[in-house]
Amino acid sequence: MSDEIPHCALHPGRETLLSCSRCERPMCPDCLRPAAVGLRCVACLRDERRADPSLAASRSGRRPGWVFAALVAAFVALGALLAAKPFYANVVRLPDGTPVGQVVADSSTKALAMALVIVGWIVSLCLHEWAHAYTAYRSGDLSVVDKGYLTLDPRKYTDPILSLVLPLVFLVIGGIGLPGGAVWIDHGAIRSRHREALVSAAGPAVNLVFGAACLGLVEVLATDGPTALSSALAWLGWLQFLTAALNLLPIPGLDGYGIIDPYLPRELRASLWNAGRYGLFIVFFVVVFTPVGQGLFSLADRMVEATGVDTLNVVIGQEIARPQLK
């Protein structure tokens, strides 16, 4: 009888005839992994990893590495250099909302502002992907340690298209912030579908926090009017909000879809997984050729205003820091 069939210890709604060879708790196939002897649950594998002296070196795989430290130091140094650069901006909005005015910044100021935004974007990329990986690690996926995802090293998150080509193309054509990296999570090791959704939500949450931090600095730096540094930070903060909004669209391949995916019927998930390979093309079409793109821009503006920062700071920052094709 079905009432006599055990249920998975981590997924109470799933019947199973399997069990962990160590703790002997009933486990469904998604919660078991091959071991030297039999199958082990993710909790036992984690305990064995922690107890094995030969894996002590993996602790370094759970700490930020020197590359991330160098990026943060470069971000701070660029900010200090930009703060010392002469700058003038007088921009207002016409009754129809169009910004007009004058921005005076020499080529070195623009170069520093652009470098600050690019380095800041890379730092945010690292934090975004680290948040996915750390949440997955805390939820049962131990493989992220061996993959180096917890070191905040951008080289571990690099995908030629996602990390380099598309972000730069989008940045040049309109300042649309793509997340730009990738981590590969072992979803079978995640303990519940709620945690799977949390893994996807963690990245955009970091973008929101990072954006709010940038705009908080703007409030401190621009008390007597916009500066080159405050304007560049305003645009960087706006990009973070735009990235979060874009990434939360429920399109396969984006985190917004990842949040709802665990709750969809299995057959539908399989169909949409196949569609995920075209996700970036769908995103490009939706953003560029439908009203959704303008809606995302407007939403990012409203989020900036909610922090108390005038969006004219964003306009000025985009003017001096965005790469432009001549």
Beta strands, then each sheet from edge to edge (+ up, - down):
strand 1: 32-34
strand 2: 39-41
strand 3: 88-93
strand 4: 99-104
sheet 1: 1+ 2-
sheet 2: 3+ 4-
end
